[in-house]
Amino acid sequence: MNSSHHEVKSGADATSPRPPRFDHEKLNVYQSELEFISWVTPLIEEARDAAVGKTREVCDQLDRASLSSLLNTAEGNGKRQRQVRAKFFDDARGSATECAACLDALVAKRVFVAERILEGKAVLLRIVSMLCGLVARFDDPTARFREEPVEYRVNRNSNERDSKNESRKRMRKRKRTTSNDL
């Protein structure tokens, strides 16, 4: 083994390398969405096993909506334009509230009792609150990165004057050239 190709690490780096992290992974809301997915996955499996016929659509929708919230948050955080970011965060919020409605539907269909879904609804409420804050932050029309509107006008008189001046200059130049030739 050639020592020039391998460095010996010391201290905290020697025990474990630091995994790369995307910006969206640093968001508390993203971590809460992962927490919800971890919580809801066994619940979905339990619901499918408990009452096969009457839960399939709700379980599928709950699974899709929980994933949609997570993915919209990640994608929105990667967008540069403020209003585009706000739209993705708003879509994520909509998916999170859809998850809450799906949990309510499972209670209404008597698959679970209300107490069984309380933990998930608490996480969803936290997620929705954080996403509301992100939407407000990036959808604010008085945000600091705002340009003032500028009115652009073309002054026709000015343009006509400029073209007449150009014509006069060309005519004078021709006259000078002609008179110098004599």
N, C-alpha and C positions, 0 to 999 in steps of 0.2 A: 504494500500500500504506500503510495507516494504522499508524503506529508504536505506537499504543496497544493494538492487537490482537496485536502480535508483539513478543516480547521477544528481545533479543540475548543469547545465552548466551556465557559466557566460560569458559576453563579446560577441565576434563575434560568438562563438559556440552556444550561446543560441538562436540566430535568425534562423539559418539554418545549418543543418549538411552539411559537405563537401561531395559531391558525389565522389565515387571512380572513378579514371581516369586511363585508360590504357595508355601505352607509346605512342601508335599511335595517340591517341586523342590530344596529345600535339604538334603534327606536324602541322605546318602552311599549308602544302600541303593537309593534311587530312581535315582540316577545310575548305579549299578552295574547295575541292571536295564535301563536304557536301553543301557548298554554291551553287555550280553548280547544284547539284541534286535538291535543293530547287527552283532554278531558272528554270530549264529545265522541271520539272514535270508539271506545268501548261501549258507550251508551247507544250508539247507532247499531253496533253488533248485537247488543242485548235486545234492542227494539225489534230488529229483524228476526231474531230467534223467538221472541215472545209472541208476536202476532204478525205472521208472515204477510197475509193478504192486505191488512189495513194500514200498514206502515211503509210499504215499499217506496211510494212517491215522496212521502215526507222525509224518510231517511236519505233518499237520493238527493233531495233538494237541500237538506241540512248539510250533507257532506259537500255538495258543490258550493253552497253559500259560504261555508266556513273557509274553504280553499280560496274562493273568490275574494273574500275580505283580505286575506293574507297576501295574495298576489297583487291586488290593486294597490295595497299599501306599499309593497316593494317597488312596483313599477312607478307609482306616483312619486315616490321619494327620489327616483332617478331622473325625473323630468326637470328641465331647467326653467321653463316658463311657469310663472306663478299660478296663472289660472288653469293651466293644464294639470299642474300638481293638485290644485284644489279639486278639480273634477275627479281625479283618480281617488283622492281621499274621500270625497263624497260618495263615490261608487262603493268604496270599501265600507263606509258607514252604512249604506243601504244594505249591503250583504250581511253585515253584523246584525242589523235589526231584523232582517229576514231569518237569520238563525234563531233569534228570540221568538219569532212567530212560529217557527217550526217546532221549537220546544213546547210552546203553548199548545200546538196542534197535537203533539204526542200525549199531552195531559188530557186534552179534550176527547181524544180517541180512547182514553182510558188505558193507554199503554203504560204510563207512569203516573204516579201521584205527584202533586205539585212540589212537595219537599224534595223529590229526587232530582229536579232540574234547577233548584235554587242556586247551587254553586255555579253552574254554567251561566245562568242569567246574571249573576253578580259579575262574572268575568266579562260578559258581553256588555253590561252597562258601563264598566270601566273602559272597554274598547271604544264604545260609541262616544263616550265623553272625550276621550283623547282625540278621536278622529274629528269630532266637532271643533275642537281647538285648532287642529291642523287646517281644516277647511277655512275657518275664520281667519287664520293667520295668512293663508295664501290667496284667499279670495277677497281680501280687503281692498276696495277701490282707492283708499287713501294711503296705500302702501308706499314706502319710501322710494321704491324704484318705479316712479311714475313720470312719464313725460307730459309736459304741458302741450296742449294742442296748438299747432301753428297754422295760421291761415296762409296759404300760398296763392298769390295772384300773379297774373301776367298782365303787365301794363302795355296795352297795344300801342299807345302813343309812343312809349319809350322804344319799343321794337321797331316801329315804323321810322322813328327818328334815326335810330342806329343804322338801318339799312339805307336811308337817304344819305347819311353822312358817308357811308362806305362808297356809294355810287359817286358822290362828289369827289372823294379822294381819288378814285380810279380815273375820273374824267380829268382832274387836274394833272395827274401823272401822265396821261396820254397827251394832254396839251403841251406839257413840258417836253416830253420826248419828241413830239412833232416839231415844236419850235426850235429845239436844239439841233434837229436834223437839218434845218435850213441853213 
